[in-house]
């Protein structure tokens, strides 16, 4: 779910910028833009972008809480197994 959001949010942002109809620059490269702006689509995409971003914050927070519960409540060493080991 987190990885899907990591892919979907930038794609939605790029499509949103494309549909604004204005030239824009990313990493020093002028990106393509629609010949005619479609502000209805931009508003819809912005709504999706905001909703998915908030969902992402929630999922990341839930993930962190679950990791802490495994470590402190269930004491099953899940968090310790994910940590890098010291090299001898």
PDB file of N, CA, C and O in Angstrom, chain B, residues numbered from 101:
ATOM      1  N   UNK B 101       0.830  -1.192   0.000  1.00  0.00           N
ATOM      2  CA  UNK B 101       0.000   0.000   0.000  1.00  0.00           C
ATOM      3  C   UNK B 101       0.878   1.260   0.000  1.00  0.00           C
ATOM      4  O   UNK B 101       0.615   2.208  -0.741  1.00  0.00           O
ATOM      5  N   UNK B 102       1.908   1.258   0.828  1.00  0.00           N
ATOM      6  CA  UNK B 102       2.789   2.429   0.897  1.00  0.00           C
ATOM      7  C   UNK B 102       3.491   2.632  -0.445  1.00  0.00           C
ATOM      8  O   UNK B 102       3.590   3.760  -0.928  1.00  0.00           O
ATOM      9  N   UNK B 103       3.979   1.549  -1.049  1.00  0.00           N
ATOM     10  CA  UNK B 103       4.685   1.661  -2.324  1.00  0.00           C
ATOM     11  C   UNK B 103       3.753   2.114  -3.440  1.00  0.00           C
ATOM     12  O   UNK B 103       4.168   2.855  -4.332  1.00  0.00           O
ATOM     13  N   UNK B 104       2.510   1.680  -3.400  1.00  0.00           N
ATOM     14  CA  UNK B 104       1.534   2.129  -4.389  1.00  0.00           C
ATOM     15  C   UNK B 104       1.328   3.641  -4.280  1.00  0.00           C
ATOM     16  O   UNK B 104       1.226   4.332  -5.293  1.00  0.00           O
ATOM     17  N   UNK B 105       1.267   4.148  -3.056  1.00  0.00           N
ATOM     18  CA  UNK B 105       1.133   5.594  -2.855  1.00  0.00           C
ATOM     19  C   UNK B 105       2.382   6.331  -3.328  1.00  0.00           C
ATOM     20  O   UNK B 105       2.286   7.422  -3.892  1.00  0.00           O
ATOM     21  N   UNK B 106       3.566   5.732  -3.098  1.00  0.00           N
ATOM     22  CA  UNK B 106       4.815   6.357  -3.539  1.00  0.00           C
ATOM     23  C   UNK B 106       4.864   6.494  -5.059  1.00  0.00           C
ATOM     24  O   UNK B 106       5.526   7.392  -5.578  1.00  0.00           O
ATOM     25  N   UNK B 107       4.174   5.616  -5.770  1.00  0.00           N
ATOM     26  CA  UNK B 107       4.129   5.688  -7.232  1.00  0.00           C
ATOM     27  C   UNK B 107       2.983   6.586  -7.691  1.00  0.00           C
ATOM     28  O   UNK B 107       3.163   7.416  -8.582  1.00  0.00           O
ATOM     29  N   UNK B 108       1.809   6.423  -7.087  1.00  0.00           N
ATOM     30  CA  UNK B 108       0.608   7.133  -7.542  1.00  0.00           C
ATOM     31  C   UNK B 108       0.694   8.643  -7.331  1.00  0.00           C
ATOM     32  O   UNK B 108       0.286   9.408  -8.205  1.00  0.00           O
ATOM     33  N   UNK B 109       1.214   9.079  -6.195  1.00  0.00           N
ATOM     34  CA  UNK B 109       1.230  10.520  -5.907  1.00  0.00           C
ATOM     35  C   UNK B 109       2.059  11.326  -6.911  1.00  0.00           C
ATOM     36  O   UNK B 109       1.570  12.344  -7.401  1.00  0.00           O
ATOM     37  N   UNK B 110       3.289  10.919  -7.240  1.00  0.00           N
ATOM     38  CA  UNK B 110       4.024  11.690  -8.249  1.00  0.00           C
ATOM     39  C   UNK B 110       3.377  11.635  -9.633  1.00  0.00           C
ATOM     40  O   UNK B 110       3.392  12.625 -10.365  1.00  0.00           O
ATOM     41  N   UNK B 111       2.809  10.482  -9.993  1.00  0.00           N
ATOM     42  CA  UNK B 111       2.153  10.377 -11.299  1.00  0.00           C
ATOM     43  C   UNK B 111       0.958  11.326 -11.366  1.00  0.00           C
ATOM     44  O   UNK B 111       0.775  12.025 -12.362  1.00  0.00           O
ATOM     45  N   UNK B 112       0.150  11.353 -10.316  1.00  0.00           N
ATOM     46  CA  UNK B 112      -0.995  12.272 -10.282  1.00  0.00           C
ATOM     47  C   UNK B 112      -0.508  13.717 -10.349  1.00  0.00           C
ATOM     48  O   UNK B 112      -1.108  14.543 -11.038  1.00  0.00           O
ATOM     49  N   UNK B 113       0.572  14.024  -9.641  1.00  0.00           N
ATOM     50  CA  UNK B 113       1.128  15.375  -9.684  1.00  0.00           C
ATOM     51  C   UNK B 113       1.596  15.763 -11.079  1.00  0.00           C
ATOM     52  O   UNK B 113       1.371  16.891 -11.518  1.00  0.00           O
ATOM     53  N   UNK B 114       2.248  14.834 -11.781  1.00  0.00           N
ATOM     54  CA  UNK B 114       2.706  15.115 -13.146  1.00  0.00           C
ATOM     55  C   UNK B 114       1.531  15.335 -14.098  1.00  0.00           C
ATOM     56  O   UNK B 114       1.551  16.260 -14.910  1.00  0.00           O
ATOM     57  N   UNK B 115       0.514  14.489 -13.996  1.00  0.00           N
ATOM     58  CA  UNK B 115      -0.666  14.640 -14.854  1.00  0.00           C
ATOM     59  C   UNK B 115      -1.384  15.950 -14.533  1.00  0.00           C
ATOM     60  O   UNK B 115      -1.901  16.618 -15.429  1.00  0.00           O
ATOM     61  N   UNK B 116      -1.410  16.310 -13.262  1.00  0.00           N
ATOM     62  CA  UNK B 116      -2.039  17.562 -12.854  1.00  0.00           C
ATOM     63  C   UNK B 116      -1.292  18.757 -13.472  1.00  0.00           C
ATOM     64  O   UNK B 116      -1.917  19.678 -13.997  1.00  0.00           O
ATOM     65  N   UNK B 117       0.034  18.736 -13.405  1.00  0.00           N
ATOM     66  CA  UNK B 117       0.820  19.830 -13.982  1.00  0.00           C
ATOM     67  C   UNK B 117       0.644  19.887 -15.501  1.00  0.00           C
ATOM     68  O   UNK B 117       0.567  20.972 -16.077  1.00  0.00           O
ATOM     69  N   UNK B 118       0.580  18.726 -16.146  1.00  0.00           N
ATOM     70  CA  UNK B 118       0.380  18.677 -17.595  1.00  0.00           C
ATOM     71  C   UNK B 118      -0.930  19.361 -17.982  1.00  0.00           C
ATOM     72  O   UNK B 118      -0.971  20.131 -18.941  1.00  0.00           O
ATOM     73  N   UNK B 119      -1.994  19.081 -17.239  1.00  0.00           N
ATOM     74  CA  UNK B 119      -3.326  19.589 -17.580  1.00  0.00           C
ATOM     75  C   UNK B 119      -3.524  21.063 -17.253  1.00  0.00           C
ATOM     76  O   UNK B 119      -4.549  21.632 -17.627  1.00  0.00           O
ATOM     77  N   UNK B 120      -2.592  21.689 -16.575  1.00  0.00           N
ATOM     78  CA  UNK B 120      -2.716  23.130 -16.307  1.00  0.00           C
ATOM     79  C   UNK B 120      -2.504  23.953 -17.571  1.00  0.00           C
ATOM     80  O   UNK B 120      -2.954  25.096 -17.654  1.00  0.00           O
ATOM     81  N   UNK B 121      -1.825  23.378 -18.547  1.00  0.00           N
ATOM     82  CA  UNK B 121      -1.652  24.068 -19.822  1.00  0.00           C
ATOM     83  C   UNK B 121      -0.525  25.074 -19.856  1.00  0.00           C
ATOM     84  O   UNK B 121      -0.334  25.739 -20.875  1.00  0.00           O
ATOM     85  N   UNK B 122       0.227  25.210 -18.778  1.00  0.00           N
ATOM     86  CA  UNK B 122       1.352  26.146 -18.727  1.00  0.00           C
ATOM     87  C   UNK B 122       2.661  25.375 -18.826  1.00  0.00           C
ATOM     88  O   UNK B 122       2.777  24.272 -18.291  1.00  0.00           O
ATOM     89  N   UNK B 123       3.660  25.958 -19.515  1.00  0.00           N
ATOM     90  CA  UNK B 123       4.974  25.308 -19.513  1.00  0.00           C
ATOM     91  C   UNK B 123       5.539  25.277 -18.093  1.00  0.00           C
ATOM     92  O   UNK B 123       5.373  26.233 -17.336  1.00  0.00           O
ATOM     93  N   UNK B 124       6.197  24.196 -17.738  1.00  0.00           N
ATOM     94  CA  UNK B 124       6.797  24.087 -16.412  1.00  0.00           C
ATOM     95  C   UNK B 124       8.104  23.322 -16.529  1.00  0.00           C
ATOM     96  O   UNK B 124       8.306  22.556 -17.471  1.00  0.00           O
ATOM     97  N   UNK B 125       8.983  23.533 -15.573  1.00  0.00           N
ATOM     98  CA  UNK B 125      10.333  22.981 -15.624  1.00  0.00           C
ATOM     99  C   UNK B 125      10.543  22.039 -14.450  1.00  0.00           C
ATOM    100  O   UNK B 125      10.202  22.363 -13.313  1.00  0.00           O
ATOM    101  N   UNK B 126      11.105  20.872 -14.735  1.00  0.00           N
ATOM    102  CA  UNK B 126      11.491  19.916 -13.698  1.00  0.00           C
ATOM    103  C   UNK B 126      12.912  19.460 -13.999  1.00  0.00           C
ATOM    104  O   UNK B 126      13.199  18.998 -15.103  1.00  0.00           O
ATOM    105  N   UNK B 127      13.797  19.589 -13.023  1.00  0.00           N
ATOM    106  CA  UNK B 127      15.201  19.197 -13.167  1.00  0.00           C
ATOM    107  C   UNK B 127      15.866  19.894 -14.354  1.00  0.00           C
ATOM    108  O   UNK B 127      16.715  19.308 -15.025  1.00  0.00           O
ATOM    109  N   UNK B 128      15.481  21.141 -14.612  1.00  0.00           N
ATOM    110  CA  UNK B 128      16.080  21.914 -15.689  1.00  0.00           C
ATOM    111  C   UNK B 128      15.546  21.587 -17.075  1.00  0.00           C
ATOM    112  O   UNK B 128      16.054  22.104 -18.070  1.00  0.00           O
ATOM    113  N   UNK B 129      14.532  20.736 -17.153  1.00  0.00           N
ATOM    114  CA  UNK B 129      13.966  20.334 -18.438  1.00  0.00           C
ATOM    115  C   UNK B 129      12.544  20.880 -18.533  1.00  0.00           C
ATOM    116  O   UNK B 129      11.737  20.701 -17.620  1.00  0.00           O
ATOM    117  N   UNK B 130      12.247  21.546 -19.648  1.00  0.00           N
ATOM    118  CA  UNK B 130      10.878  22.015 -19.860  1.00  0.00           C
ATOM    119  C   UNK B 130      10.009  20.810 -20.184  1.00  0.00           C
ATOM    120  O   UNK B 130      10.282  20.065 -21.125  1.00  0.00           O
ATOM    121  N   UNK B 131       8.972  20.632 -19.399  1.00  0.00           N
ATOM    122  CA  UNK B 131       8.105  19.461 -19.540  1.00  0.00           C
ATOM    123  C   UNK B 131       6.950  19.757 -20.496  1.00  0.00           C
ATOM    124  O   UNK B 131       6.561  20.912 -20.671  1.00  0.00           O
ATOM    125  N   UNK B 132       6.406  18.709 -21.112  1.00  0.00           N
ATOM    126  CA  UNK B 132       5.265  18.923 -22.006  1.00  0.00           C
ATOM    127  C   UNK B 132       4.044  19.388 -21.225  1.00  0.00           C
ATOM    128  O   UNK B 132       3.902  19.111 -20.034  1.00  0.00           O
ATOM    129  N   UNK B 133       3.175  20.094 -21.920  1.00  0.00           N
ATOM    130  CA  UNK B 133       1.955  20.582 -21.289  1.00  0.00           C
ATOM    131  C   UNK B 133       0.821  20.512 -22.295  1.00  0.00           C
ATOM    132  O   UNK B 133       1.053  20.495 -23.504  1.00  0.00           O
ATOM    133  N   UNK B 134      -0.385  20.473 -21.801  1.00  0.00           N
ATOM    134  CA  UNK B 134      -1.559  20.405 -22.666  1.00  0.00           C
ATOM    135  C   UNK B 134      -1.701  21.709 -23.447  1.00  0.00           C
ATOM    136  O   UNK B 134      -1.381  22.785 -22.942  1.00  0.00           O
ATOM    137  N   UNK B 135      -2.180  21.600 -24.672  1.00  0.00           N
ATOM    138  CA  UNK B 135      -2.381  22.796 -25.492  1.00  0.00           C
ATOM    139  C   UNK B 135      -3.459  23.684 -24.892  1.00  0.00           C
ATOM    140  O   UNK B 135      -3.402  24.909 -24.999  1.00  0.00           O
ATOM    141  N   UNK B 136      -4.437  23.058 -24.264  1.00  0.00           N
ATOM    142  CA  UNK B 136      -5.524  23.804 -23.643  1.00  0.00           C
ATOM    143  C   UNK B 136      -5.702  23.292 -22.217  1.00  0.00           C
ATOM    144  O   UNK B 136      -5.783  22.084 -21.991  1.00  0.00           O
ATOM    145  N   UNK B 137      -5.762  24.205 -21.268  1.00  0.00           N
ATOM    146  CA  UNK B 137      -5.897  23.822 -19.856  1.00  0.00           C
ATOM    147  C   UNK B 137      -7.252  23.165 -19.609  1.00  0.00           C
ATOM    148  O   UNK B 137      -8.262  23.535 -20.208  1.00  0.00           O
ATOM    149  N   UNK B 138      -7.246  22.185 -18.712  1.00  0.00           N
ATOM    150  CA  UNK B 138      -8.479  21.509 -18.305  1.00  0.00           C
ATOM    151  C   UNK B 138      -8.570  21.621 -16.785  1.00  0.00           C
ATOM    152  O   UNK B 138      -8.136  20.726 -16.059  1.00  0.00           O
ATOM    153  N   UNK B 139      -9.141  22.734 -16.312  1.00  0.00           N
ATOM    154  CA  UNK B 139      -9.142  23.005 -14.878  1.00  0.00           C
ATOM    155  C   UNK B 139     -10.077  22.093 -14.095  1.00  0.00           C
ATOM    156  O   UNK B 139      -9.877  21.884 -12.898  1.00  0.00           O
ATOM    157  N   UNK B 140     -11.092  21.548 -14.752  1.00  0.00           N
ATOM    158  CA  UNK B 140     -11.949  20.573 -14.061  1.00  0.00           C
ATOM    159  C   UNK B 140     -11.143  19.328 -13.705  1.00  0.00           C
ATOM    160  O   UNK B 140     -11.252  18.802 -12.598  1.00  0.00           O
ATOM    161  N   UNK B 141     -10.337  18.866 -14.654  1.00  0.00           N
ATOM    162  CA  UNK B 141      -9.487  17.701 -14.403  1.00  0.00           C
ATOM    163  C   UNK B 141      -8.427  18.028 -13.352  1.00  0.00           C
ATOM    164  O   UNK B 141      -8.130  17.199 -12.491  1.00  0.00           O
ATOM    165  N   UNK B 142      -7.858  19.226 -13.420  1.00  0.00           N
ATOM    166  CA  UNK B 142      -6.853  19.632 -12.432  1.00  0.00           C
ATOM    167  C   UNK B 142      -7.454  19.619 -11.033  1.00  0.00           C
ATOM    168  O   UNK B 142      -6.824  19.132 -10.094  1.00  0.00           O
ATOM    169  N   UNK B 143      -8.670  20.151 -10.884  1.00  0.00           N
ATOM    170  CA  UNK B 143      -9.320  20.161  -9.568  1.00  0.00           C
ATOM    171  C   UNK B 143      -9.581  18.748  -9.063  1.00  0.00           C
ATOM    172  O   UNK B 143      -9.386  18.462  -7.882  1.00  0.00           O
ATOM    173  N   UNK B 144     -10.027  17.853  -9.965  1.00  0.00           N
ATOM    174  CA  UNK B 144     -10.272  16.468  -9.572  1.00  0.00           C
ATOM    175  C   UNK B 144      -8.967  15.788  -9.146  1.00  0.00           C
ATOM    176  O   UNK B 144      -8.919  15.104  -8.123  1.00  0.00           O
ATOM    177  N   UNK B 145      -7.905  15.983  -9.946  1.00  0.00           N
ATOM    178  CA  UNK B 145      -6.614  15.375  -9.625  1.00  0.00           C
ATOM    179  C   UNK B 145      -6.044  15.932  -8.324  1.00  0.00           C
ATOM    180  O   UNK B 145      -5.448  15.195  -7.538  1.00  0.00           O
ATOM    181  N   UNK B 146      -6.227  17.235  -8.099  1.00  0.00           N
ATOM    182  CA  UNK B 146      -5.738  17.831  -6.854  1.00  0.00           C
ATOM    183  C   UNK B 146      -6.465  17.232  -5.661  1.00  0.00           C
ATOM    184  O   UNK B 146      -5.857  16.975  -4.622  1.00  0.00           O
ATOM    185  N   UNK B 147      -7.760  17.012  -5.810  1.00  0.00           N
ATOM    186  CA  UNK B 147      -8.532  16.380  -4.738  1.00  0.00           C
ATOM    187  C   UNK B 147      -8.004  14.977  -4.443  1.00  0.00           C
ATOM    188  O   UNK B 147      -7.829  14.603  -3.283  1.00  0.00           O
ATOM    189  N   UNK B 148      -7.752  14.207  -5.500  1.00  0.00           N
ATOM    190  CA  UNK B 148      -7.191  12.859  -5.318  1.00  0.00           C
ATOM    191  C   UNK B 148      -5.797  12.931  -4.692  1.00  0.00           C
ATOM    192  O   UNK B 148      -5.461  12.137  -3.813  1.00  0.00           O
ATOM    193  N   UNK B 149      -4.996  13.886  -5.149  1.00  0.00           N
ATOM    194  CA  UNK B 149      -3.631  14.035  -4.648  1.00  0.00           C
ATOM    195  C   UNK B 149      -3.636  14.315  -3.141  1.00  0.00           C
ATOM    196  O   UNK B 149      -2.875  13.705  -2.389  1.00  0.00           O
ATOM    197  N   UNK B 150      -4.489  15.230  -2.711  1.00  0.00           N
ATOM    198  CA  UNK B 150      -4.580  15.572  -1.287  1.00  0.00           C
ATOM    199  C   UNK B 150      -5.095  14.385  -0.480  1.00  0.00           C
ATOM    200  O   UNK B 150      -4.563  14.083   0.588  1.00  0.00           O
ATOM    201  N   UNK B 151      -6.126  13.713  -0.986  1.00  0.00           N
ATOM    202  CA  UNK B 151      -6.697  12.564  -0.278  1.00  0.00           C
ATOM    203  C   UNK B 151      -5.675  11.443  -0.127  1.00  0.00           C
ATOM    204  O   UNK B 151      -5.523  10.883   0.958  1.00  0.00           O
ATOM    205  N   UNK B 152      -4.975  11.113  -1.212  1.00  0.00           N
ATOM    206  CA  UNK B 152      -3.983  10.036  -1.146  1.00  0.00           C
ATOM    207  C   UNK B 152      -2.785  10.424  -0.283  1.00  0.00           C
ATOM    208  O   UNK B 152      -2.211   9.569   0.392  1.00  0.00           O
ATOM    209  N   UNK B 153      -2.400  11.698  -0.294  1.00  0.00           N
ATOM    210  CA  UNK B 153      -1.302  12.138   0.570  1.00  0.00           C
ATOM    211  C   UNK B 153      -1.683  11.974   2.034  1.00  0.00           C
ATOM    212  O   UNK B 153      -0.877  11.496   2.832  1.00  0.00           O
ATOM    213  N   UNK B 154      -2.898  12.362   2.395  1.00  0.00           N
ATOM    214  CA  UNK B 154      -3.353  12.180   3.775  1.00  0.00           C
ATOM    215  C   UNK B 154      -3.449  10.701   4.134  1.00  0.00           C
ATOM    216  O   UNK B 154      -3.110  10.313   5.252  1.00  0.00           O
ATOM    217  N   UNK B 155      -3.907   9.875   3.198  1.00  0.00           N
ATOM    218  CA  UNK B 155      -3.930   8.428   3.427  1.00  0.00           C
ATOM    219  C   UNK B 155      -2.513   7.911   3.647  1.00  0.00           C
ATOM    220  O   UNK B 155      -2.288   7.041   4.488  1.00  0.00           O
ATOM    221  N   UNK B 156      -1.562   8.448   2.891  1.00  0.00           N
ATOM    222  CA  UNK B 156      -0.166   8.049   3.053  1.00  0.00           C
ATOM    223  C   UNK B 156       0.357   8.371   4.439  1.00  0.00           C
ATOM    224  O   UNK B 156       1.042   7.551   5.051  1.00  0.00           O
ATOM    225  N   UNK B 157       0.041   9.561   4.944  1.00  0.00           N
ATOM    226  CA  UNK B 157       0.456   9.914   6.306  1.00  0.00           C
ATOM    227  C   UNK B 157      -0.132   8.929   7.313  1.00  0.00           C
ATOM    228  O   UNK B 157       0.548   8.496   8.243  1.00  0.00           O
ATOM    229  N   UNK B 158      -1.398   8.583   7.118  1.00  0.00           N
ATOM    230  CA  UNK B 158      -2.071   7.655   8.027  1.00  0.00           C
ATOM    231  C   UNK B 158      -1.424   6.271   7.972  1.00  0.00           C
ATOM    232  O   UNK B 158      -1.170   5.666   9.013  1.00  0.00           O
ATOM    233  N   UNK B 159      -1.157   5.767   6.768  1.00  0.00           N
ATOM    234  CA  UNK B 159      -0.576   4.426   6.619  1.00  0.00           C
ATOM    235  C   UNK B 159       0.836   4.384   7.199  1.00  0.00           C
ATOM    236  O   UNK B 159       1.202   3.406   7.851  1.00  0.00           O
ATOM    237  N   UNK B 160       1.628   5.420   6.973  1.00  0.00           N
ATOM    238  CA  UNK B 160       2.984   5.455   7.528  1.00  0.00           C
ATOM    239  C   UNK B 160       2.932   5.506   9.053  1.00  0.00           C
ATOM    240  O   UNK B 160       3.705   4.821   9.721  1.00  0.00           O
ATOM    241  N   UNK B 161       2.029   6.310   9.605  1.00  0.00           N
ATOM    242  CA  UNK B 161       1.867   6.363  11.060  1.00  0.00           C
ATOM    243  C   UNK B 161       1.419   5.033  11.626  1.00  0.00           C
ATOM    244  O   UNK B 161       1.928   4.595  12.657  1.00  0.00           O
ATOM    245  N   UNK B 162       0.469   4.381  10.963  1.00  0.00           N
ATOM    246  CA  UNK B 162      -0.002   3.067  11.395  1.00  0.00           C
ATOM    247  C   UNK B 162       1.129   2.047  11.352  1.00  0.00           C
ATOM    248  O   UNK B 162       1.245   1.201  12.239  1.00  0.00           O
ATOM    249  N   UNK B 163       1.957   2.131  10.325  1.00  0.00           N
ATOM    250  CA  UNK B 163       3.107   1.235  10.190  1.00  0.00           C
ATOM    251  C   UNK B 163       4.086   1.427  11.355  1.00  0.00           C
ATOM    252  O   UNK B 163       4.587   0.455  11.921  1.00  0.00           O
ATOM    253  N   UNK B 164       4.349   2.673  11.700  1.00  0.00           N
ATOM    254  CA  UNK B 164       5.258   2.959  12.819  1.00  0.00           C
ATOM    255  C   UNK B 164       4.675   2.469  14.140  1.00  0.00           C
ATOM    256  O   UNK B 164       5.395   1.906  14.964  1.00  0.00           O
ATOM    257  N   UNK B 165       3.380   2.677  14.347  1.00  0.00           N
ATOM    258  CA  UNK B 165       2.733   2.204  15.578  1.00  0.00           C
ATOM    259  C   UNK B 165       2.797   0.686  15.662  1.00  0.00           C
ATOM    260  O   UNK B 165       3.056   0.134  16.731  1.00  0.00           O
ATOM    261  N   UNK B 166       2.562   0.008  14.542  1.00  0.00           N
ATOM    262  CA  UNK B 166       2.628  -1.458  14.537  1.00  0.00           C
ATOM    263  C   UNK B 166       4.032  -1.941  14.888  1.00  0.00           C
ATOM    264  O   UNK B 166       4.183  -2.906  15.638  1.00  0.00           O
ATOM    265  N   UNK B 167       5.062  -1.281  14.355  1.00  0.00           N
ATOM    266  CA  UNK B 167       6.438  -1.674  14.671  1.00  0.00           C
ATOM    267  C   UNK B 167       6.729  -1.483  16.156  1.00  0.00           C
ATOM    268  O   UNK B 167       7.368  -2.333  16.776  1.00  0.00           O
ATOM    269  N   UNK B 168       6.269  -0.381  16.724  1.00  0.00           N
ATOM    270  CA  UNK B 168       6.489  -0.138  18.152  1.00  0.00           C
ATOM    271  C   UNK B 168       5.703  -1.115  19.020  1.00  0.00           C
ATOM    272  O   UNK B 168       6.186  -1.532  20.072  1.00  0.00           O
ATOM    273  N   UNK B 169       4.498  -1.485  18.592  1.00  0.00           N
ATOM    274  CA  UNK B 169       3.725  -2.477  19.351  1.00  0.00           C
ATOM    275  C   UNK B 169       4.429  -3.827  19.349  1.00  0.00           C
ATOM    276  O   UNK B 169       4.471  -4.512  20.371  1.00  0.00           O
ATOM    277  N   UNK B 170       4.986  -4.213  18.192  1.00  0.00           N
ATOM    278  CA  UNK B 170       5.733  -5.472  18.138  1.00  0.00           C
ATOM    279  C   UNK B 170       6.910  -5.437  19.103  1.00  0.00           C
ATOM    280  O   UNK B 170       7.223  -6.438  19.748  1.00  0.00           O
ATOM    281  N   UNK B 171       7.557  -4.283  19.199  1.00  0.00           N
ATOM    282  CA  UNK B 171       8.756  -4.185  20.028  1.00  0.00           C
ATOM    283  C   UNK B 171       8.427  -4.100  21.518  1.00  0.00           C
ATOM    284  O   UNK B 171       9.038  -4.799  22.327  1.00  0.00           O
ATOM    285  N   UNK B 172       7.471  -3.254  21.884  1.00  0.00           N
ATOM    286  CA  UNK B 172       7.221  -3.001  23.304  1.00  0.00           C
ATOM    287  C   UNK B 172       6.076  -3.820  23.896  1.00  0.00           C
ATOM    288  O   UNK B 172       6.122  -4.163  25.077  1.00  0.00           O
ATOM    289  N   UNK B 173       5.057  -4.138  23.111  1.00  0.00           N
ATOM    290  CA  UNK B 173       3.893  -4.832  23.654  1.00  0.00           C
ATOM    291  C   UNK B 173       4.029  -6.347  23.515  1.00  0.00           C
ATOM    292  O   UNK B 173       3.869  -7.086  24.486  1.00  0.00           O
ATOM    293  N   UNK B 174       4.327  -6.800  22.289  1.00  0.00           N
ATOM    294  CA  UNK B 174       4.425  -8.242  22.064  1.00  0.00           C
ATOM    295  C   UNK B 174       5.833  -8.782  22.285  1.00  0.00           C
ATOM    296  O   UNK B 174       6.011  -9.991  22.436  1.00  0.00           O
ATOM    297  N   UNK B 175       6.831  -7.911  22.304  1.00  0.00           N
ATOM    298  CA  UNK B 175       8.235  -8.268  22.560  1.00  0.00           C
ATOM    299  C   UNK B 175       8.689  -9.464  21.710  1.00  0.00           C
ATOM    300  O   UNK B 175       9.286 -10.409  22.227  1.00  0.00           O
ATOM    301  N   UNK B 176       8.406  -9.415  20.428  1.00  0.00           N
ATOM    302  CA  UNK B 176       8.778 -10.517  19.541  1.00  0.00           C
ATOM    303  C   UNK B 176      10.026 -10.227  18.695  1.00  0.00           C
ATOM    304  O   UNK B 176      10.325 -10.965  17.756  1.00  0.00           O
ATOM    305  N   UNK B 177      10.743  -9.167  19.024  1.00  0.00           N
ATOM    306  CA  UNK B 177      12.013  -8.799  18.388  1.00  0.00           C
ATOM    307  C   UNK B 177      11.896  -8.501  16.890  1.00  0.00           C
ATOM    308  O   UNK B 177      12.900  -8.528  16.177  1.00  0.00           O
ATOM    309  N   UNK B 178      10.700  -8.221  16.413  1.00  0.00           N
ATOM    310  CA  UNK B 178      10.531  -7.880  15.001  1.00  0.00           C
ATOM    311  C   UNK B 178      11.322  -6.624  14.654  1.00  0.00           C
ATOM    312  O   UNK B 178      12.000  -6.584  13.627  1.00  0.00           O
ATOM    313  N   UNK B 179      11.242  -5.615  15.487  1.00  0.00           N
ATOM    314  CA  UNK B 179      11.947  -4.367  15.224  1.00  0.00           C
ATOM    315  C   UNK B 179      13.457  -4.582  15.249  1.00  0.00           C
ATOM    316  O   UNK B 179      14.174  -4.016  14.424  1.00  0.00           O
ATOM    317  N   UNK B 180      13.939  -5.382  16.171  1.00  0.00           N
ATOM    318  CA  UNK B 180      15.379  -5.642  16.253  1.00  0.00           C
ATOM    319  C   UNK B 180      15.881  -6.405  15.033  1.00  0.00           C
ATOM    320  O   UNK B 180      17.008  -6.183  14.590  1.00  0.00           O
ATOM    321  N   UNK B 181      15.062  -7.299  14.485  1.00  0.00           N
ATOM    322  CA  UNK B 181      15.472  -8.053  13.298  1.00  0.00           C
ATOM    323  C   UNK B 181      15.562  -7.154  12.071  1.00  0.00           C
ATOM    324  O   UNK B 181      16.291  -7.465  11.128  1.00  0.00           O
ATOM    325  N   UNK B 182      14.837  -6.052  12.074  1.00  0.00           N
ATOM    326  CA  UNK B 182      14.880  -5.128  10.935  1.00  0.00           C
ATOM    327  C   UNK B 182      16.069  -4.174  11.012  1.00  0.00           C
ATOM    328  O   UNK B 182      16.472  -3.610   9.995  1.00  0.00           O
ATOM    329  N   UNK B 183      16.629  -3.988  12.190  1.00  0.00           N
ATOM    330  CA  UNK B 183      17.738  -3.055  12.370  1.00  0.00           C
ATOM    331  C   UNK B 183      19.019  -3.656  11.795  1.00  0.00           C
ATOM    332  O   UNK B 183      19.203  -4.872  11.828  1.00  0.00           O
ATOM    333  N   UNK B 184      19.910  -2.802  11.265  1.00  0.00           N
ATOM    334  CA  UNK B 184      21.184  -3.323  10.762  1.00  0.00           C
ATOM    335  C   UNK B 184      22.012  -3.894  11.907  1.00  0.00           C
ATOM    336  O   UNK B 184      22.010  -3.378  13.025  1.00  0.00           O
ATOM    337  N   UNK B 185      22.707  -4.959  11.597  1.00  0.00           N
ATOM    338  CA  UNK B 185      23.533  -5.603  12.627  1.00  0.00           C
ATOM    339  C   UNK B 185      24.905  -4.962  12.674  1.00  0.00           C
ATOM    340  O   UNK B 185      25.413  -4.454  11.674  1.00  0.00           O
ATOM    341  N   UNK B 186      25.492  -4.997  13.864  1.00  0.00           N
ATOM    342  CA  UNK B 186      26.845  -4.472  14.020  1.00  0.00           C
ATOM    343  C   UNK B 186      27.830  -5.452  13.401  1.00  0.00           C
ATOM    344  O   UNK B 186      27.703  -6.666  13.563  1.00  0.00           O
ATOM    345  N   UNK B 187      28.789  -4.922  12.708  1.00  0.00           N
ATOM    346  CA  UNK B 187      29.831  -5.747  12.080  1.00  0.00           C
ATOM    347  C   UNK B 187      30.961  -5.944  13.078  1.00  0.00           C
ATOM    348  O   UNK B 187      31.414  -4.986  13.705  1.00  0.00           O
ATOM    349  N   UNK B 188      31.408  -7.159  13.225  1.00  0.00           N
ATOM    350  CA  UNK B 188      32.534  -7.445  14.141  1.00  0.00           C
ATOM    351  C   UNK B 188      33.848  -7.468  13.407  1.00  0.00           C
ATOM    352  O   UNK B 188      34.893  -7.692  14.019  1.00  0.00           O
TER     353      UNK B 188
END
